[in-house]
């Protein structure tokens, strides 16, 4: 009987929340995702910009958030989900896709997991992978990341019954937060040696730059073909 009640609880229309707590690049993808959820499932979904605006429901999806939700906010929903671009528990922390591109990887694992009091430590519900060719620049990397986020959320909502997460196992590793200084180029290295750093640079928010003969120069990169 308890299982039947859980399945009834899971049926549409469900009350859902998409949460983006900053002016993130992912906002347009979150807005598209809200429309896709309404169209595909008939669920009641709202895009929130503050944790205080999250109400009670089935699930809250935290997309591109920079602040952790406190326990009293997490308690408002049965599921609290985060998309993270690493093979958890490896690669917890900040900017995992960027750090892996800088390490020369073009196959990037992606997880949908439960938010808990400990950052990036909750059980994993879904896993997938982003595969790049090695030429994609920041806008293309972000577009692939945004589409994968949409895919995992829609896959989660399409499950026939409430999912059971898989506890993380293994030694965790944590990426540090990136700063503008991390976009510094070395004038003594070739462009080929530093191409991955150029790939992940955001021309507006954290552009690549170099220092030479007492001055600092900004370097913009755009794909022409």
N, C-alpha and C positions, 0 to 999 in steps of 0.2 A: 504493500500500500504506500509506503514512504517513497518508493521509486516512482510510482504513478503520480504522486503528488508533486514530485520534483519535475516530471515531464509536463504536467499541467502548468506548473509555475513558469516553465520555459517557453510555452507557446505564445505566439503573437496574438494581440499587439503587446509588445514588451516596452517598458519604460527604460530608455537608454540615454546616456550622456557622452558626448565627445568633448574632451577638455584640452584646450590649448591656452596655457597660462602666460604667454608672452607673444610678442610680434614675430612669430616663427615663420620661416619659409613654408611650413607645412599647412598653414591656414587654408589656402585654396583647395588643397587635397582633402582637408577635413570637411570643408563646405560641400565638396563633391560627394564625399562619403556619406554625409547626412542625407543627401538627396537619394543616393543609391539605396540606402537602408530603407527609407520610406517607400521607394518604388518596389524593391524586391521582397520586403517582408511586411510592410504595413505597420512597422513599429513606430512608436512615438519617440523621436530622438531630438535632442537639443544640443547645440554647440555652446559651451560655456567658456568664458575667458577668465573666470576666477573660481577657486575652490569653493568659496562661500555660495556660489550659485548652483552647485551640484545638489540635486534633490535625491529622494529615495527612488530606487528602481532595481532593475535586474543587473545592469552592468554600466560601469563608467570606463571609458577608454581614454587614457592619458597619452596624448600625442604631442611629442616635441616639448614636453613640459620641463621647466627648469627648477621647479620647486616640488618637494615631496609632499603628498597629501597627508595630513595628520590622521591618527587613528579614528577620530570622531567623524572625519569625512569619509574614510574608507568604509566605515560601518553603515553608511547610507545605502550601499549597494551590495548585492550578492557577489558580484565579480568586479574586480578593479584591475584593468588590463593595461599593459605597457608593451610597445613594440621596441625591440632592441636589436641592433645589428651586430651580434656576435654569437659565438657558440657557448652560451652560458653553461656553467659558471665562469668560463674564461671570458675575459673582455668586458667585465663589468665597468661601470664608470661613464666617462664623458666621451662624446664624439667617436664611438667605436668604429664606424665606417671609415672616417678620416684616418684614424691611426692605422687601420689595416691596409688602406690604399698606400699610405706612406711606407708600410712595411713590404710593399711590392705584391700584395695579394689582389687578385681580381675575382676570386670566389669568396663571397662574404656571407656567412650564416646569418639568419634572422630568426628571432624568437618572439612569440607572443606569450607573455608570462603574467602571473599574478603579482600585483604590487603589495608589498608588506612593509613592516616598519623598518626592515633592513633593505638598503638600496639594492635593486637588481638581484634579489635573492629568492624570490618566490617561485613556486612550481611553474613549470612550462607547459602550456597547452598545445602550442603548434610550433613547428619548425619549418623553415624553408631556406632558400638560398638566392642571393643576388649574384649574377655572373656578368662580369664586364670584360671588355676586350683590351683594355689598357690605354685607350685614347680618350675616354669620356672625361669631360671637364665638369666643374662643379654643378652647373645647371642640369647636366645630364645625370650625374650621380644623384642629385636631389630628386629629379623626376622619377628615377627608378625606385628610390627609397620611398617616395610618396605613394607610388602605385603599389609597391609591395605592402605598405601599411594598409592601404585600402583592401587589398586581397586577403590579408590575414584576418582583418576584422570581419569581412563578409564571410569568410570560411568559418570563423568561430560562430557567427550568428546562424549559419546554415546547418550546424550540427543537429542531428535528430534528437538529441537529449543532452541534458546538462553535462558538460565535460568534467573529467577528473584530471587534474594536472599531474605532471611527472616531477617529483622533487629533483632539484639540482644535485648532481653528484660530481665529485672531483674537486681539485684545488682551484679556488677562484683567483682570478687576476683582475686588476683594476687599472683602467686608463685614466690619466690625469686630465683635468680641464685644460682646454687649449686657450691660449692668449694671443693677442695680435702679434706679439714677438715671434710666435711660432711660424709666421709666414715670411720670415727673413730668408733671403737667398744669399748664397756665398758667392762672391764675385770671382773667387778662385776655382770654382767648379763649373763644369759645362752645363748648358741647358738640358742636355740629355740626362745628366746625372741628377738633375733637380726637377725633372718633368713631373714626377708624381706630386711634388710640393706645389707646382703650378696647377696641377689638375684639381687639387682640393681647395685652392684659394678662391675666396669670394671677392670678386672685383670691387664690390661696394662695401661690404661689412668688414672683411679682414683681407685686404689685397696683399699680393706678394710685393715685397720691396727689397731694396738693397742699399747699402751705404758705400759710397765711393768718393774719395778725395774730399772728405769733410762734409759731404751732403748726403741726404737720404732721398732715394728715388722710388717712386711707385711704378710697378710693372703690371700692366693689364694684359690678360690673355683671353682671346676669343677664337673660336673655331671658325674658319672661313669656308671649309668644305667638309 
